[in-house]
Amino acid sequence: MTLILAGTAAFALAACGDNRTDDVVQAPAEGGAAQPVTEQQADTATAETALALGMTRKALEDADLVSGAGVQLGEVESLLMDAQGKVTHLIVEVEGQNDVKVQVPIDKVTAYTAPNSTDQDLKTDLTPAELVALPKAVVR
């Protein structure tokens, strides 16, 4: 009985912990869901992408996606990496679309800081219609 309680407690603590790998996932196989990655894979992929955009990892993971006019289009939920560990897409929850998450190619965004702000976000030239037409993200 003690072993069962200890196992249950450990599981509960793990579920409450800060699992940064939720922010980085492996691209899914055809028709499947994105898969979790190790902490080291997440650190490497995010650090390289953040540096390429001139951002910190935290800023990248907390970024909003805005239009060229600075209008919020959505929020970055996760980063999607390929089998080689390179971030290829951002998983963005689209603003006002009932929790629809789409895969935004990383080459469609640039770093952006709004005037009179210190928050770093990401800007895209995609229109709202183009954004919601992107492939949907399936994340566990």
Buried (B, 14 or more C-beta within 10 A) or exposed (E): EEEEEEEEEEEEEEEEEEEBBBBBBBBBEEEEEBEBBEEEBBBBBBEBBBEEBEBBBEBBBBBBBBBEEEEEBBBBBBBBBEEEBEBBBBBBBBBEBEEBBBBBBBEBBEBBBEEEEEEBBBBBEBEBEEBBEBEEBBBE
